[in-house]
């Protein structure tokens, strides 16, 4: 009924849509502004602006110089607002040592990397960008088995043999250096980890696996 009354007053659907969009934008802006305020019991730091926080106060280059100035003014524990994000900067060896030695279990994870963790390697499929948790621990367990001293020593003769074979190919056919280098990276080194015996290049079963995986993982 309210919508019909507005239409009878001459307010068209386009005006209603624009008004709804404007109201939604204002609500989101207010929520963002509230989120950008400094929380209670936050470490001392420079005053920021609504929405931006302290983003406008950090230079794009050599930000550590500005942080050193803030350390002299606010102490070795500085609280910053980068938009809605809360950031605590430690400028004391004692604080950093306490954080890692006594509270390492609580701060073992790394900041979320959107490009690496969401676009290139989603669902915690790579140990370098995975957050600390069950997935990361499973990946670490697998890597420990592959990179143990005994495992690396067992692969050393194969690596030496493949490197020697590549050098022979480069000496016999210098003009085909690109194919020889591509061969050792795309076929032989992965073959050491996956296949028990090597064959002639290209191997139909393996030649396209690494390029395809690399292409898919590097293109979001």
C-alpha positions in Angstrom: 0.0 0.0 0.0 2.8 2.4 0.8 4.4 1.7 -2.6 1.1 2.4 -4.4 0.7 5.6 -2.4 4.2 6.8 -3.5 3.4 5.9 -7.1 0.1 7.9 -6.9 2.2 10.9 -5.6 4.2 10.9 -8.8 7.3 9.2 -7.6 8.2 6.7 -10.3 10.0 3.4 -10.0 13.3 4.9 -11.1 13.2 7.5 -8.3 12.4 4.7 -5.8 15.4 2.6 -7.0 17.7 5.6 -6.8 16.5 6.5 -3.3 16.9 2.9 -2.1 20.5 2.8 -3.5 21.3 6.1 -1.9 19.9 4.9 1.5 21.9 1.6 1.2 25.1 3.5 0.3 24.6 5.8 3.3 24.1 2.9 5.7 27.2 1.1 4.4 29.2 4.3 4.7 28.1 4.8 8.3 28.9 1.1 9.1 32.4 1.6 7.6 32.9 4.8 9.5 31.9 3.1 12.8 34.2 0.2 12.0 37.1 2.6 11.4 37.0 4.1 14.9 39.6 3.1 17.4 38.3 0.3 19.8 38.6 0.5 23.5 41.8 -0.7 25.2 43.6 -0.2 21.9 47.3 0.8 22.1 48.0 4.5 21.8 48.6 5.9 18.3 47.9 8.8 16.0 44.4 10.1 15.5 42.9 9.1 12.2 40.1 10.2 10.0 36.7 8.5 9.7 36.6 5.7 7.1 40.3 6.1 6.3 41.7 5.7 9.8 45.5 6.2 9.5 45.9 5.2 5.9 46.5 8.8 4.8 49.3 9.1 7.3 51.4 6.2 6.1 53.8 7.1 3.2 53.9 4.7 0.3 57.7 4.5 0.6 59.8 4.1 3.8 56.9 3.8 6.1 59.2 2.7 8.8 60.5 6.2 9.2 57.0 7.5 10.1 56.6 4.5 12.5 59.9 5.5 14.1 58.5 9.0 14.7 55.4 7.5 16.2 57.5 5.3 18.5 59.2 8.3 19.9 55.8 9.9 20.5 53.5 7.0 21.6 55.9 4.3 22.7 57.1 1.0 21.3 53.5 -0.4 21.0 51.5 1.5 18.5 47.8 1.0 17.5 46.8 2.0 13.9 43.5 1.9 12.0 43.9 1.0 8.3 40.3 1.5 7.3 38.3 -0.9 9.4 41.4 -3.1 10.1 43.1 -3.0 13.5 46.9 -3.0 13.2 49.4 -3.2 16.1 53.0 -2.3 15.4 55.7 -3.6 17.6 58.9 -1.6 17.7 60.6 -3.3 20.6 62.7 -6.5 20.5 61.4 -7.4 24.0 57.8 -7.3 22.8 58.5 -9.3 19.7 60.4 -11.9 21.6 57.6 -12.2 24.2 55.1 -12.5 21.4 56.9 -15.4 19.7 58.3 -17.2 22.7 55.5 -17.0 25.2 52.4 -16.5 22.9 53.6 -18.2 19.7 50.6 -20.6 19.7 48.2 -17.7 19.5 50.0 -15.8 16.8 51.4 -18.6 14.6 49.3 -17.8 11.6 50.1 -15.2 8.9 47.9 -12.3 7.5 45.4 -13.4 4.9 46.8 -13.1 1.4 43.8 -12.5 -0.9 45.7 -13.0 -4.2 47.7 -16.0 -3.1 45.3 -17.6 -0.7 42.0 -17.0 -2.6 42.8 -16.6 -6.3 45.9 -18.6 -7.0 45.8 -21.3 -4.3 42.3 -21.3 -2.8 41.1 -23.7 -0.1 44.5 -23.8 1.6 46.1 -25.9 -1.1 49.6 -24.4 -0.8 51.7 -24.3 2.4 53.2 -20.9 1.6 49.8 -19.0 1.7 47.7 -21.4 3.9 46.5 -20.1 7.3 47.6 -21.9 10.4 45.2 -24.7 11.2 44.5 -28.4 10.3 45.0 -27.9 6.6 48.4 -26.2 7.1 49.5 -28.9 9.6 48.6 -31.6 7.1 50.6 -29.9 4.4 53.5 -29.4 6.7 53.5 -33.1 7.6 53.6 -34.0 3.9 56.5 -31.6 3.2 58.4 -32.9 6.2 58.4 -36.4 4.7 59.5 -35.1 1.3 62.2 -32.8 2.6 63.7 -34.9 5.3 67.5 -35.5 5.3 67.1 -39.1 4.1 64.6 -38.3 1.4 66.8 -35.5 0.0 69.9 -37.7 0.1 68.0 -40.4 -1.8 67.2 -38.0 -4.6 70.6 -36.5 -4.9 72.0 -39.1 -7.4 68.9 -38.7 -9.6 69.3 -34.9 -9.6 73.0 -35.2 -10.5 72.2 -37.6 -13.3 69.5 -35.4 -14.8 71.7 -32.3 -14.5 74.5 -34.2 -16.3 72.1 -35.3 -19.0 70.9 -31.7 -19.5 74.5 -30.5 -19.9 75.2 -33.2 -22.5 72.2 -32.0 -24.5 73.3 -28.4 -24.3 76.8 -29.3 -25.6 75.4 -31.5 -28.4 72.7 -29.1 -29.5 73.3 -25.5 -28.2 70.7 -24.0 -30.5 68.0 -26.0 -28.7 68.8 -24.7 -25.3 65.2 -23.6 -24.7 63.9 -27.1 -25.2 66.6 -28.6 -23.0 65.9 -26.2 -20.1 62.2 -26.7 -20.5 62.7 -30.4 -20.5 64.5 -30.5 -17.1 62.0 -28.2 -15.4 58.8 -29.5 -16.9 59.6 -33.2 -17.2 62.7 -34.4 -15.4 62.5 -32.7 -12.0 58.8 -33.5 -11.6 59.6 -37.0 -12.9 62.1 -37.5 -10.1 59.3 -37.0 -7.5 56.5 -38.8 -9.3 57.9 -41.5 -11.6 60.4 -44.1 -10.7 62.1 -44.2 -14.1 62.7 -41.5 -16.7 62.1 -41.8 -20.4 62.6 -39.8 -23.6 61.1 -36.3 -23.7 58.4 -35.5 -24.2 56.6 -38.2 -22.3 52.9 -38.2 -23.3 51.7 -39.0 -19.8 53.7 -36.2 -18.1 54.8 -33.6 -20.6 51.7 -31.5 -20.3 51.0 -31.8 -16.6 53.3 -29.2 -15.1 52.7 -26.5 -17.8 48.9 -27.0 -17.4 49.0 -26.9 -13.6 51.3 -23.9 -13.7 49.1 -22.0 -16.1 45.9 -22.7 -14.1 47.5 -21.8 -10.8 49.1 -18.5 -12.0 45.9 -17.2 -13.8 43.1 -16.1 -11.4 
